[in-house]
Amino acid sequence: MNSNNGNGVSFFKILLKDDVDYLPLPPNFAKKHLKNKNQLTLVLKTKSSVKWKVKCVEIEDRYYFMDGWLKFAKDNGLKKGDFVVFWLNSPSIFQVFLYAPNGCLKTSGGGKKRKILEKPSVKKETSDDDSMEDVKQSRGGKKLKIWKKPSVKKEMSDDDSMEDVKRPLRRNMTKTAIHSLSITKSFMKDVGIYEYCSLRLKNDHGYVWKVKVMKYRAEKMPYLTKGWSDFRKDNKIQTGDWCEFHHVRANLLLVRIFKKGKQVLKKS
């Protein structure tokens, strides 16, 4: 098979499941051909004129297409057993060829032409004590989207008391926690949040961030992915710091941050 211009490198994947919102990449291909791959935005193109944005994320030396992959799969009607070939013709653009299990080339989907690359829609949650509002705040010339602290909330509520029955989860911020953070299955199941696809992380000042939960490999190990990087940056969490996660209710976690060199208090 030849790519459009006869150049480039390629890999293929056989889809093993339907409606999965991530796609694992061959590690050797990603390490060799994808630069700055901790959080890389790529473009997927088919024979149609439609383009799709996907994020390539590195998690513990494994590489995945994540945000945007499920939309690409649904728009093109990809199913279990389909054979997909990816040609990298530029540093960030893949030409994609889709084959059905019978070996025939599939018709590219996409339907209506889009003028711009679409971003996944974000559902805004509201509650009496955690009402959230999209705001933009300048930091070093760069505008960030954060969740705004409710104006009526001035102190910790009874629900945010540290007298938790369940033991909190403590995580040390290593270099691998820059863009995603592993969360233990035992903690999530113990506090009843393992089935959630997203969590709300709240700091001591009352600000709330919505963070996506992804489960990888056969073990279904949970990771905080989309939104975690914003939470880390906005709270100035550095390598060596500690985060302590306390379950409050539903999918809300209170996060206590301990700076590097300061001892994490142990519960008696």
ROBA-480272 format. One record per atom (N, C-alpha, C): y, x, z. Coordinates in Angstrom, 3 decimals. Each point is the difference from the previous one (the first is absolute). Layout:
<sites>
SITE y x z
SITE Y X Z
...
</sites>
This chain:
<sites>
SITE y x z
SITE -1.201 0.848 0.000
SITE 1.201 -0.848 0.000
SITE 1.234 0.872 0.000
SITE 1.006 -0.412 -0.711
SITE 1.262 0.719 -0.041
SITE 1.088 -0.838 0.629
SITE 0.923 0.645 0.704
SITE 1.164 -0.703 0.520
SITE 0.985 -0.176 -1.132
SITE 1.119 -0.634 0.307
SITE 0.948 -0.346 -1.052
SITE 0.452 1.192 -0.821
SITE 0.295 1.103 0.674
SITE 0.533 1.146 -0.735
SITE -1.006 1.136 -0.132
SITE -1.233 -0.247 0.398
SITE -1.032 1.014 -0.129
SITE 0.044 1.053 1.075
SITE 0.974 -0.067 0.939
SITE 0.112 0.964 1.081
SITE -0.355 -0.667 1.316
SITE 0.218 0.712 1.074
SITE -0.200 -0.582 1.307
SITE -1.402 0.219 0.524
SITE -0.199 -0.399 1.273
SITE -1.290 0.096 0.666
SITE -0.385 -1.398 0.460
SITE -1.267 -0.192 0.323
SITE -0.439 -1.364 0.299
SITE -1.094 -0.008 1.059
SITE -0.215 -1.202 0.562
SITE -1.149 -0.269 0.851
SITE -0.380 -1.470 -0.193
SITE -1.184 -0.380 0.454
SITE -0.408 -1.402 -0.115
SITE -0.490 -0.504 1.348
SITE 0.045 -1.321 0.176
SITE -0.526 -0.645 1.194
SITE -0.767 -1.247 -0.413
SITE -1.124 -0.247 0.640
SITE -0.731 -1.257 -0.139
SITE 0.304 -0.833 1.242
SITE 0.542 -1.191 -0.206
SITE 0.406 -0.831 1.136
SITE -1.224 -0.561 0.703
SITE -0.056 0.208 1.310
SITE -1.169 -0.424 0.777
SITE 0.225 -1.314 0.742
SITE 1.271 -0.450 0.068
SITE 0.312 -1.245 0.706
SITE 1.109 -0.740 -0.726
SITE 0.105 -1.295 0.270
SITE 1.106 -0.808 -0.517
SITE 1.124 -0.050 1.032
SITE 1.241 -0.154 -0.491
SITE 1.167 -0.282 0.842
SITE 0.163 1.001 1.150
SITE -0.123 1.286 -0.298
SITE 0.250 1.042 0.996
SITE 1.392 0.575 -0.261
SITE 0.799 0.146 1.071
SITE 1.394 0.420 -0.190
SITE 0.198 1.517 0.045
SITE -1.061 0.754 -0.228
SITE 0.134 1.449 -0.150
SITE -1.098 0.508 -0.930
SITE 0.226 1.167 -0.587
SITE -0.992 0.619 -0.880
SITE -0.104 1.482 0.354
SITE -1.177 0.468 0.441
SITE -0.153 1.431 0.297
SITE -0.023 0.822 -1.279
SITE 0.659 1.155 0.026
SITE 0.065 0.880 -1.161
SITE -0.939 1.185 0.190
SITE -0.461 0.619 -1.088
SITE -0.797 1.216 0.134
SITE 0.844 1.089 0.678
SITE -0.422 0.536 1.140
SITE 0.814 0.974 0.730
SITE 0.369 1.223 -0.835
SITE -0.947 0.527 -0.789
SITE 0.291 1.195 -0.792
SITE 1.093 -0.262 -1.034
SITE -0.025 -1.190 -0.603
SITE 1.030 -0.358 -0.977
SITE 1.365 -0.077 0.677
SITE 0.072 -0.698 1.136
SITE 1.282 -0.194 0.681
SITE 0.582 1.332 0.476
SITE -0.843 0.852 0.579
SITE 0.486 1.277 0.512
SITE 0.542 0.888 -1.121
SITE -0.629 -0.084 -1.165
SITE 0.371 0.892 -1.094
SITE 1.175 -0.518 -0.818
SITE 0.088 -1.320 -0.195
SITE 0.948 -0.522 -0.979
SITE 1.127 -0.858 0.562
SITE -0.075 -0.415 1.258
SITE 1.058 -0.837 0.557
SITE 0.811 0.822 0.995
SITE 1.287 0.171 -0.288
SITE 0.868 0.787 0.858
SITE 0.655 -0.890 1.042
SITE 0.377 0.602 1.143
SITE 0.665 -0.733 1.087
SITE -0.760 -1.286 0.297
SITE -1.286 0.109 0.194
SITE -0.857 -1.177 0.031
SITE -0.096 -0.691 1.352
SITE 0.748 0.470 1.036
SITE -0.021 -0.715 1.264
SITE 0.497 -1.432 -0.151
SITE 0.966 -0.214 -0.865
SITE 0.537 -1.339 -0.238
SITE 0.625 0.018 -1.389
SITE -0.800 -0.212 -1.038
SITE 0.446 0.163 -1.370
SITE -0.006 -1.353 -0.709
SITE 1.117 -0.336 -0.655
SITE 0.074 -1.228 -0.784
SITE -0.397 0.311 -1.441
SITE -0.975 -0.751 -0.507
SITE -0.499 0.186 -1.354
SITE 0.171 -1.285 -0.784
SITE -0.118 0.113 -1.325
SITE 0.108 -1.157 -0.891
SITE -1.305 -0.125 -0.789
SITE -0.542 -1.212 -0.053
SITE -1.190 -0.295 -0.788
SITE 0.398 -0.815 -1.221
SITE -0.464 0.415 -1.170
SITE 0.296 -0.692 -1.251
SITE -1.311 -0.341 -0.705
SITE -0.046 -1.187 -0.608
SITE -1.125 -0.376 -0.840
SITE 0.525 -0.144 -1.430
SITE -0.790 -0.640 -0.869
SITE 0.450 -0.188 -1.381
SITE 1.150 -0.989 -0.088
SITE 0.153 -0.835 1.020
SITE 1.140 -0.920 0.018
SITE 1.261 0.793 0.335
SITE 1.140 -0.645 -0.087
SITE 1.274 0.666 0.284
SITE 0.352 -0.040 1.484
SITE -0.883 -0.577 0.814
SITE 0.278 -0.142 1.428
SITE -0.354 1.291 0.732
SITE 0.792 0.321 1.016
SITE -0.255 1.168 0.841
SITE -0.151 -0.453 1.455
SITE -0.816 0.745 0.734
SITE -0.220 -0.302 1.403
SITE 0.242 1.243 0.834
SITE 0.699 -0.164 1.115
SITE 0.196 1.095 0.950
SITE -1.118 -0.019 1.040
SITE -0.546 1.171 0.327
SITE -0.955 0.127 1.092
SITE 0.364 1.228 0.821
SITE -0.352 -0.039 1.279
SITE 0.202 1.150 0.864
SITE -1.317 0.763 0.129
SITE 0.074 1.316 -0.174
SITE -1.140 0.868 0.246
SITE 0.195 0.616 1.379
SITE -0.952 -0.237 0.907
SITE 0.141 0.425 1.388
SITE -1.156 0.919 0.376
SITE 0.310 1.074 0.704
SITE -1.025 0.924 0.505
SITE -0.289 -0.324 1.449
SITE -1.263 -0.237 0.327
SITE -0.425 -0.273 1.367
SITE -1.213 0.866 0.299
SITE 0.176 0.980 0.864
SITE -1.074 0.899 0.422
SITE -0.730 0.601 -1.199
SITE 0.750 0.606 -0.905
SITE -0.536 0.685 -1.182
SITE -0.682 -0.932 -0.992
SITE 0.231 -1.281 0.117
SITE -0.462 -0.965 -0.998
SITE 1.226 -0.661 -0.607
SITE -0.112 -0.459 -1.239
SITE 1.154 -0.505 -0.736
SITE -0.281 -1.403 -0.507
SITE 1.023 -0.862 0.060
SITE -0.174 -1.409 -0.322
SITE 1.203 -0.531 -0.778
SITE -0.248 -0.893 -0.982
SITE 1.024 -0.891 -0.499
SITE 0.067 -1.135 1.016
SITE 1.215 -0.277 0.527
SITE 0.100 -1.046 1.016
SITE 0.997 -1.074 -0.432
SITE 1.222 0.034 0.529
SITE 0.972 -1.058 -0.276
SITE 0.167 -0.174 -1.509
SITE -0.294 -1.182 -0.491
SITE 0.127 -0.283 -1.423
SITE -1.327 -0.046 -0.733
SITE -1.048 0.599 0.573
SITE -1.295 0.020 -0.697
SITE -0.591 -1.405 -0.137
SITE 0.037 -0.793 1.060
SITE -0.599 -1.334 -0.055
SITE 0.695 -0.865 -1.049
SITE 1.314 0.122 -0.126
SITE 0.728 -0.765 -1.013
SITE -0.435 0.428 -1.396
SITE -0.133 1.309 -0.210
SITE -0.472 0.494 -1.298
SITE -1.386 -0.569 -0.310
SITE -0.897 0.036 0.992
SITE -1.364 -0.491 -0.209
SITE -0.021 -1.499 -0.326
SITE 0.797 -0.776 0.724
SITE 0.020 -1.446 -0.244
SITE 0.659 -0.336 -1.335
SITE 1.103 0.669 -0.319
SITE 0.687 -0.273 -1.264
SITE -0.888 0.292 -1.195
SITE -0.906 0.966 0.143
SITE -0.867 0.382 -1.111
SITE -1.414 -0.555 0.128
SITE -0.211 -0.890 0.970
SITE -1.282 -0.674 0.136
SITE -1.159 0.932 0.292
SITE 0.240 1.068 0.755
SITE -1.067 0.954 0.300
SITE -0.995 -0.608 0.984
SITE -1.283 0.263 -0.254
SITE -1.074 -0.540 0.825
SITE -0.991 1.101 0.354
SITE -0.884 -0.317 0.934
SITE -1.073 0.914 0.375
SITE -0.832 0.365 -1.233
SITE -0.235 1.299 -0.186
SITE -0.781 0.464 -1.138
SITE 0.823 0.473 -1.172
SITE 1.315 -0.285 -0.006
SITE 0.854 0.469 -1.096
SITE 0.125 1.528 0.049
SITE 0.187 0.577 -1.171
SITE 0.104 1.449 -0.187
SITE 1.434 0.296 -0.416
SITE 0.717 0.806 0.806
SITE 1.423 0.238 -0.231
SITE 0.243 1.498 -0.192
SITE 0.691 0.345 -1.094
SITE 0.301 1.394 -0.315
SITE 1.507 0.225 0.135
SITE 0.368 1.059 0.711
SITE 1.400 0.330 0.248
SITE 0.337 1.332 -0.685
SITE 0.967 -0.044 -0.928
SITE 0.501 1.215 -0.649
SITE 1.377 0.325 0.556
SITE 0.152 1.210 0.547
SITE 1.301 0.446 0.519
SITE 0.721 0.757 -1.110
SITE 0.954 -0.687 -0.658
SITE 0.713 0.597 -1.129
SITE 1.344 0.602 0.378
SITE 0.438 -0.245 1.240
SITE 1.232 0.609 0.515
SITE -0.195 0.130 1.506
SITE 0.904 0.677 0.705
SITE -0.218 0.201 1.444
SITE -0.161 -1.276 0.814
SITE 0.485 -1.143 -0.520
SITE -0.047 -1.221 0.814
SITE -0.452 -1.238 -0.762
SITE -0.473 0.124 -1.236
SITE -0.379 -1.169 -0.801
SITE -1.454 0.118 -0.450
SITE -0.792 -1.028 0.313
SITE -1.376 -0.096 -0.451
SITE -0.109 -1.045 -1.111
SITE -0.668 0.357 -1.085
SITE -0.417 -0.974 -1.012
SITE -1.396 -0.461 0.405
SITE -0.186 -1.308 0.151
SITE -1.241 -0.532 0.556
SITE -0.755 -0.811 -1.052
SITE -1.302 0.251 -0.106
SITE -0.888 -0.739 -0.902
SITE -1.018 -0.746 0.838
SITE -0.175 -1.283 -0.298
SITE -0.825 -0.889 0.813
SITE -1.225 -0.449 -0.791
SITE -1.196 0.142 0.573
SITE -1.237 -0.379 -0.669
SITE -0.799 -0.945 0.898
SITE -0.551 -1.040 -0.595
SITE -0.864 -0.926 0.712
SITE -1.386 0.623 0.175
SITE -0.855 -0.565 0.858
SITE -1.352 0.539 0.192
SITE -0.841 0.049 -1.275
SITE 0.359 -0.833 -0.999
SITE -0.747 0.028 -1.261
SITE 0.428 1.132 -0.923
SITE 0.957 0.833 0.454
SITE 0.449 1.139 -0.781
SITE 1.142 -0.276 -0.942
SITE 0.465 -1.257 -0.065
SITE 1.084 -0.366 -0.919
SITE 1.361 0.192 0.670
SITE 0.977 0.420 -0.804
SITE 1.357 0.175 0.492
SITE 0.583 -1.354 0.373
SITE 0.577 -0.093 1.196
SITE 0.575 -1.261 0.464
SITE 1.426 -0.140 -0.515
SITE 0.424 -1.249 -0.203
SITE 1.382 -0.274 -0.384
SITE 0.900 0.224 1.204
SITE 1.037 0.793 -0.187
SITE 0.920 0.282 1.098
SITE 0.721 -1.258 0.418
SITE 0.181 -0.166 1.304
SITE 0.713 -1.165 0.510
SITE 1.470 0.290 0.142
SITE 0.610 -0.737 0.875
SITE 1.423 0.206 0.260
SITE 0.809 -1.222 -0.346
SITE -0.468 -0.782 -0.993
SITE 0.704 -1.228 -0.324
SITE 1.428 0.242 -0.395
SITE 0.925 -0.567 0.750
SITE 1.423 0.116 -0.320
SITE 0.476 1.428 0.183
SITE 0.910 0.396 -0.859
SITE 0.590 1.335 0.118
SITE 0.988 0.019 1.149
SITE -0.032 1.107 0.723
SITE 0.919 0.162 1.123
SITE 1.104 0.974 -0.380
SITE 1.202 -0.331 0.386
SITE 1.114 0.893 -0.307
SITE 0.008 1.212 0.922
SITE -0.484 -0.202 1.244
SITE -0.037 1.101 0.959
SITE -1.366 0.036 0.645
SITE -0.313 1.112 0.628
SITE -1.241 0.113 0.745
SITE 0.140 -0.795 1.284
SITE -0.972 -0.868 0.269
SITE 0.104 -0.884 1.141
SITE -0.531 0.660 1.259
SITE 0.644 -0.303 1.114
SITE -0.467 0.461 1.290
SITE -0.776 -1.133 0.670
SITE -1.029 0.352 0.811
SITE -0.737 -1.042 0.706
SITE 0.948 -0.795 0.893
SITE -0.180 -1.319 0.009
SITE 0.864 -0.837 0.823
SITE -0.299 0.242 1.470
SITE 1.019 -0.080 0.826
SITE -0.133 0.209 1.436
SITE 0.303 -1.307 0.705
SITE -0.906 -0.431 0.836
SITE 0.193 -1.245 0.735
SITE 0.770 0.297 1.277
SITE 1.099 -0.708 0.178
SITE 0.828 0.207 1.176
SITE -0.487 -0.915 1.120
SITE -0.298 0.589 1.159
SITE -0.463 -0.775 1.141
SITE 1.161 -0.286 0.935
SITE -0.004 -1.174 0.596
SITE 1.035 -0.340 0.969
SITE -0.626 -0.651 1.212
SITE 0.538 0.300 1.167
SITE -0.406 -0.647 1.237
SITE 1.197 0.015 0.930
SITE -0.111 -0.719 1.122
SITE 1.142 -0.129 0.900
SITE 0.461 1.334 0.542
SITE -0.983 0.904 0.329
SITE 0.397 1.240 0.640
SITE -0.138 1.200 -0.909
SITE -0.497 -0.202 -1.194
SITE -0.145 1.117 -0.928
SITE 0.558 -0.367 -1.361
SITE 1.119 -0.758 -0.033
SITE 0.596 -0.353 -1.281
SITE 0.411 1.270 -0.712
SITE -0.331 0.102 -1.308
SITE 0.256 1.224 -0.748
SITE 0.908 -0.272 -1.176
SITE 0.836 0.955 -0.293
SITE 0.951 -0.141 -1.094
SITE 0.037 1.294 -0.779
SITE -0.061 -0.091 -1.329
SITE 0.058 1.199 -0.830
SITE 1.422 0.548 0.003
SITE 0.156 1.251 0.368
SITE 1.304 0.650 -0.019
SITE -0.165 1.353 -0.633
SITE 1.107 0.599 -0.415
SITE -0.021 1.341 -0.561
SITE 0.916 0.885 0.823
SITE -0.515 1.152 0.338
SITE 0.737 0.911 0.856
SITE 0.033 1.363 -0.660
SITE 1.155 0.631 -0.033
SITE 0.132 1.292 -0.667
SITE -0.402 1.114 0.938
SITE -0.815 0.894 -0.508
SITE -0.386 1.180 0.773
SITE 0.016 1.188 -0.947
SITE 0.974 0.873 0.152
SITE 0.100 1.165 -0.868
SITE 0.210 -0.385 -1.449
SITE 0.694 -1.111 -0.227
SITE 0.264 -0.435 -1.361
SITE -1.095 -0.873 -0.578
SITE -1.140 -0.127 0.704
SITE -1.120 -0.788 -0.512
SITE -0.079 -1.308 0.752
SITE -0.131 -1.091 -0.738
SITE -0.077 -1.307 0.621
SITE -1.443 -0.349 0.282
SITE -0.246 -0.484 1.223
SITE -1.334 -0.368 0.408
SITE -0.038 -1.479 0.352
SITE -1.163 -0.599 -0.196
SITE -0.170 -1.398 0.363
SITE -0.713 -0.051 1.340
SITE 0.627 -0.614 1.007
SITE -0.604 -0.077 1.323
SITE 0.012 -1.447 0.473
SITE -0.742 -0.234 1.057
SITE -0.001 -1.325 0.613
SITE 1.022 0.011 1.119
SITE 0.910 -0.961 -0.001
SITE 1.125 -0.002 0.931
SITE -0.385 -0.601 1.339
SITE 0.490 0.622 1.039
SITE -0.244 -0.478 1.353
SITE 0.681 -1.343 0.216
SITE -0.727 -1.006 0.569
SITE 0.630 -1.293 0.273
SITE 1.191 0.170 0.930
SITE 1.123 -0.623 -0.340
SITE 1.231 0.175 0.772
SITE -0.110 -0.584 1.397
SITE -0.914 -0.981 0.201
SITE -0.094 -0.647 1.305
SITE -0.922 0.746 0.949
SITE -0.712 1.003 -0.496
SITE -0.970 0.680 0.849
SITE 0.620 1.255 0.597
SITE 0.204 0.014 1.315
SITE 0.664 1.117 0.660
SITE -0.922 0.769 0.948
SITE -1.152 -0.545 0.306
SITE -0.898 0.674 0.933
SITE -1.438 -0.349 -0.334
SITE -0.910 0.715 0.625
SITE -1.413 -0.253 -0.235
SITE -0.365 -1.385 0.525
SITE -0.805 -0.730 -0.781
SITE -0.454 -1.309 0.453
SITE -1.288 0.158 0.792
SITE -0.440 -1.094 0.625
SITE -1.243 0.046 0.768
SITE -1.179 0.392 -0.878
SITE 0.048 -0.418 -1.283
SITE -1.097 0.297 -0.901
SITE -0.101 1.483 -0.306
SITE 1.089 0.749 0.201
SITE 0.014 1.419 -0.332
SITE -0.228 0.876 1.229
SITE -0.452 -0.589 1.080
SITE -0.258 0.766 1.207
SITE -1.068 1.049 -0.255
SITE 0.135 1.177 0.662
SITE -0.982 1.057 -0.172
SITE -1.228 -0.225 0.867
SITE -0.035 -1.113 0.755
SITE -1.179 -0.302 0.809
SITE -1.082 -0.625 -0.881
SITE -0.396 0.731 -1.045
SITE -0.995 -0.507 -0.926
SITE -1.397 0.072 0.618
SITE -0.794 -1.045 -0.263
SITE -1.378 0.006 0.468
SITE -0.809 0.999 -0.815
SITE 0.226 0.033 -1.306
SITE -0.728 0.894 -0.887
SITE 0.607 1.401 0.029
SITE -0.848 0.995 -0.123
SITE 0.476 1.383 -0.015
SITE 0.752 0.261 -1.302
SITE 1.165 0.648 0.062
SITE 0.763 0.280 -1.226
SITE -0.685 1.071 -0.834
SITE 0.398 0.072 -1.253
SITE -0.500 1.025 -0.907
SITE 1.046 1.105 -0.110
SITE -0.399 1.238 0.195
SITE 0.915 1.137 -0.119
SITE -0.366 0.815 -1.231
SITE 1.032 0.360 -0.763
SITE -0.215 0.770 -1.217
SITE 0.980 1.173 -0.045
SITE -0.536 1.209 -0.245
SITE 0.831 1.172 -0.189
SITE 0.412 0.081 -1.467
SITE 1.260 0.291 -0.248
SITE 0.518 0.032 -1.363
SITE -0.285 1.358 -0.648
SITE -1.097 0.059 -0.744
SITE -0.355 1.210 -0.728
SITE 0.640 -0.036 -1.387
SITE -0.208 1.057 -0.778
SITE 0.568 0.052 -1.340
SITE -0.586 -1.079 -0.899
SITE -1.241 -0.440 0.287
SITE -0.627 -1.039 -0.831
SITE 0.567 -1.389 0.274
SITE 0.848 -0.125 1.037
SITE 0.560 -1.313 0.363
SITE 1.370 -0.228 -0.618
SITE 0.381 0.781 -1.007
SITE 1.324 -0.145 -0.609
SITE 0.138 -1.342 -0.696
SITE -0.975 -0.359 -0.832
SITE 0.096 -1.228 -0.791
SITE -0.983 -1.085 0.426
SITE -0.995 0.344 0.816
SITE -0.951 -0.992 0.492
SITE -0.542 0.476 1.340
SITE -0.463 -0.956 0.802
SITE -0.491 0.328 1.336
SITE -1.300 -0.746 0.249
SITE -1.036 0.724 0.401
SITE -1.278 -0.638 0.305
SITE 0.071 -0.728 1.337
SITE -0.571 -1.199 0.029
SITE -0.081 -0.812 1.213
SITE -1.472 -0.286 0.259
SITE -0.471 0.186 1.214
SITE -1.424 -0.148 0.255
SITE -0.447 -1.459 -0.108
SITE -1.212 -0.179 -0.524
SITE -0.582 -1.339 -0.086
SITE -0.188 -0.589 1.397
SITE -0.398 0.835 0.955
SITE -0.275 -0.502 1.342
SITE 1.254 -0.598 0.640
SITE 1.151 0.671 -0.171
SITE 1.246 -0.536 0.562
SITE 0.366 -1.325 -0.667
SITE -0.046 -0.032 -1.346
SITE 0.398 -1.215 -0.722
SITE -0.907 -1.174 0.335
SITE -1.303 0.262 0.117
SITE -0.928 -1.089 0.346
SITE 0.166 -0.414 1.456
SITE 0.281 0.964 0.869
SITE 0.143 -0.295 1.427
SITE 1.172 -0.932 0.258
SITE 1.114 0.186 -0.732
SITE 1.184 -0.845 0.213
SITE 0.067 -1.164 -0.999
SITE -1.014 -0.098 -0.886
SITE -0.092 -1.161 -0.891
SITE 0.882 0.038 -1.224
SITE 0.281 1.205 -0.546
SITE 0.881 0.078 -1.170
SITE -0.683 0.640 -1.206
SITE -1.323 0.189 0.067
SITE -0.690 0.714 -1.082
SITE 0.064 -0.745 -1.322
SITE 0.072 -1.323 0.032
SITE -0.010 -0.790 -1.237
SITE 1.378 -0.116 -0.653
SITE 1.051 0.482 0.664
SITE 1.338 -0.099 -0.578
SITE 0.175 1.001 -1.141
SITE 0.735 -0.426 -1.048
SITE 0.324 0.882 -1.126
SITE 1.329 0.724 0.207
SITE 0.772 -0.433 0.978
SITE 1.267 0.661 0.321
SITE 0.263 -0.151 1.491
SITE 0.768 0.942 0.543
SITE 0.387 -0.034 1.401
SITE 1.511 0.121 0.107
SITE 0.541 -0.429 1.140
SITE 1.414 0.178 0.281
SITE 0.129 1.015 1.130
SITE 0.740 1.080 -0.265
SITE 0.197 1.052 0.985
SITE 1.401 -0.115 0.592
SITE 0.073 -0.071 1.299
SITE 1.270 -0.212 0.686
SITE 0.293 1.192 0.908
SITE 1.226 0.539 -0.074
SITE 0.353 1.107 0.891
SITE 0.672 -0.526 1.268
SITE 0.361 0.906 0.899
SITE 0.575 -0.404 1.280
SITE 1.366 -0.660 -0.137
SITE 0.650 0.164 -1.153
SITE 1.329 -0.581 -0.204
SITE -0.068 -1.385 -0.639
SITE -1.193 -0.490 -0.279
SITE -0.153 -1.344 -0.538
SITE -0.073 -0.097 -1.503
SITE 0.106 1.128 -0.728
SITE -0.106 -0.024 -1.457
SITE -1.462 -0.152 -0.406
SITE -0.224 -0.731 -1.087
SITE -1.366 -0.286 -0.439
SITE -0.171 0.411 -1.455
SITE -1.118 0.685 -0.284
SITE -0.358 0.407 -1.364
SITE -1.330 -0.641 -0.367
SITE -0.091 -0.493 -1.223
SITE -1.262 -0.544 -0.490
SITE -0.770 1.099 -0.728
SITE -1.259 0.209 0.396
SITE -0.817 1.095 -0.525
SITE -1.330 -0.544 -0.501
SITE -0.402 0.444 -1.181
SITE -1.249 -0.460 -0.598
SITE -1.188 0.750 0.588
SITE -1.142 -0.713 0.125
SITE -1.250 0.601 0.477
SITE -0.981 0.057 -1.160
SITE -0.538 1.194 -0.271
SITE -1.010 0.189 -1.030
SITE -1.275 0.515 0.650
SITE -1.157 -0.464 -0.519
SITE -1.294 0.434 0.534
SITE -0.746 0.726 -1.113
SITE -0.446 1.239 0.292
SITE -0.559 0.873 -1.019
SITE -1.467 0.302 0.246
SITE -0.662 0.261 -1.113
SITE -1.391 0.436 -0.033
SITE -0.920 -1.046 0.619
SITE -1.290 0.305 0.023
SITE -0.994 -0.967 0.473
SITE 0.185 -0.334 1.473
SITE 0.558 0.954 0.752
SITE 0.190 -0.226 1.440
SITE 1.164 -0.942 0.292
SITE 0.812 -0.336 -1.031
SITE 1.170 -0.873 0.183
SITE 0.936 0.550 1.074
SITE 0.288 1.314 -0.103
SITE 0.897 0.621 0.967
SITE 1.435 -0.448 -0.268
SITE 0.700 -0.554 0.998
SITE 1.353 -0.523 -0.214
SITE 1.068 1.087 0.048
SITE 0.986 -0.134 -0.900
SITE 1.150 0.900 -0.046
SITE 1.274 -0.824 -0.109
SITE 1.067 0.447 0.648
SITE 1.333 -0.541 -0.230
SITE 0.550 0.707 -1.233
SITE 0.382 -0.768 -1.040
SITE 0.438 0.624 -1.246
SITE 1.438 -0.404 -0.329
SITE 0.172 -0.932 -0.907
SITE 1.345 -0.364 -0.443
SITE 0.845 -0.499 1.166
SITE 1.142 0.627 0.216
SITE 0.884 -0.350 1.110
SITE -0.077 0.992 1.145
SITE -1.144 0.725 0.130
SITE -0.130 0.971 1.074
SITE 0.999 1.138 -0.164
SITE 0.175 0.478 -1.228
SITE 0.927 1.103 -0.247
SITE 1.418 -0.377 0.420
SITE 0.419 -1.251 -0.301
SITE 1.335 -0.457 0.417
SITE 0.107 -0.045 1.523
SITE -1.055 -0.507 0.652
SITE 0.020 -0.058 1.469
SITE 0.136 1.401 0.583
SITE -0.769 0.953 -0.549
SITE 0.028 1.373 0.504
SITE 1.383 0.626 -0.179
SITE 0.592 -0.177 -1.197
SITE 1.300 0.600 -0.279
SITE 1.105 -0.641 0.838
SITE 0.008 -1.332 0.070
SITE 1.066 -0.692 0.726
SITE -0.030 0.304 1.494
SITE -1.192 0.312 0.520
SITE -0.123 0.329 1.422
SITE -0.048 1.506 0.254
SITE 0.259 0.796 -1.059
SITE 0.091 1.459 0.097
SITE -1.243 0.607 0.639
SITE -1.170 -0.475 -0.428
SITE -1.263 0.518 0.506
SITE -0.354 1.269 -0.766
SITE -0.238 1.080 0.715
SITE -0.286 1.299 -0.593
SITE -1.437 0.419 0.295
SITE -0.470 1.003 -0.755
SITE -1.319 0.553 0.248
SITE -0.086 0.523 1.433
SITE -1.043 -0.382 0.706
SITE -0.170 0.396 1.395
SITE 0.387 -1.075 0.993
SITE 0.774 -1.009 -0.428
SITE 0.344 -1.117 0.880
SITE -1.227 -0.879 0.228
SITE 0.098 -0.860 1.003
SITE -1.072 -0.951 0.301
SITE 0.525 -1.423 -0.128
SITE -0.851 -0.893 -0.496
SITE 0.319 -1.435 -0.028
SITE -1.056 -0.744 0.807
SITE 0.466 -0.928 0.814
SITE -0.891 -0.800 0.828
SITE 0.154 -1.464 -0.412
SITE -1.089 -0.622 -0.449
SITE 0.019 -1.353 -0.546
SITE -0.528 -0.988 1.043
SITE 0.836 -0.995 0.338
SITE -0.376 -1.049 0.941
SITE -0.023 -1.342 -0.734
SITE -1.088 -0.729 0.150
SITE -0.065 -1.323 -0.636
SITE 0.804 -1.006 0.811
SITE 0.869 -0.748 -0.687
SITE 0.830 -1.003 0.661
SITE -0.595 -1.396 -0.213
SITE -0.110 -0.390 -1.260
SITE -0.596 -1.295 -0.354
SITE -0.187 -0.020 -1.506
SITE -0.921 -0.829 -0.472
SITE -0.266 -0.143 -1.436
SITE -0.061 1.390 -0.645
SITE 0.834 0.240 -1.050
SITE -0.029 1.303 -0.672
SITE 1.176 0.893 0.399
SITE 0.590 -0.249 1.172
SITE 1.143 0.775 0.481
SITE -0.457 1.095 0.967
SITE 0.396 1.248 -0.288
SITE -0.286 1.140 0.871
SITE 1.314 0.623 0.458
SITE 0.082 0.286 1.290
SITE 1.124 0.737 0.547
SITE -0.353 1.486 -0.041
SITE 0.873 0.820 -0.591
SITE -0.272 1.423 -0.176
SITE 0.931 0.816 0.886
SITE -0.580 0.759 0.914
SITE 0.741 0.920 0.838
SITE -0.116 1.395 -0.613
SITE 1.116 0.717 -0.108
SITE 0.035 1.299 -0.675
SITE 0.294 1.094 1.024
SITE -0.842 1.023 0.010
SITE 0.163 1.134 0.906
SITE 0.216 1.251 -0.843
SITE 1.115 0.669 0.218
SITE 0.351 1.163 -0.804
SITE -0.888 1.190 0.347
SITE -0.121 0.910 -0.940
SITE -0.835 1.185 0.143
SITE 0.401 0.788 1.251
SITE -0.999 0.378 0.793
SITE 0.257 0.774 1.205
SITE 0.112 -0.849 1.248
SITE 0.193 -1.327 -0.169
SITE 0.084 -0.888 1.150
SITE -1.364 -0.636 0.230
SITE -0.425 -0.050 1.233
SITE -1.320 -0.497 0.334
SITE -0.078 -1.505 -0.182
SITE -1.101 -0.474 -0.565
SITE -0.237 -1.426 -0.128
SITE -0.525 -0.509 1.344
SITE 0.656 -1.021 0.545
SITE -0.385 -0.520 1.299
SITE -1.374 -0.640 -0.088
SITE -0.829 0.280 0.962
SITE -1.336 -0.588 0.040
SITE 0.007 -1.211 0.916
SITE -0.775 -1.010 -0.414
SITE -0.074 -1.210 0.796
SITE -0.940 0.249 1.174
SITE 0.372 -0.488 1.171
SITE -0.842 0.180 1.184
SITE -1.132 -1.013 -0.005
</sites>
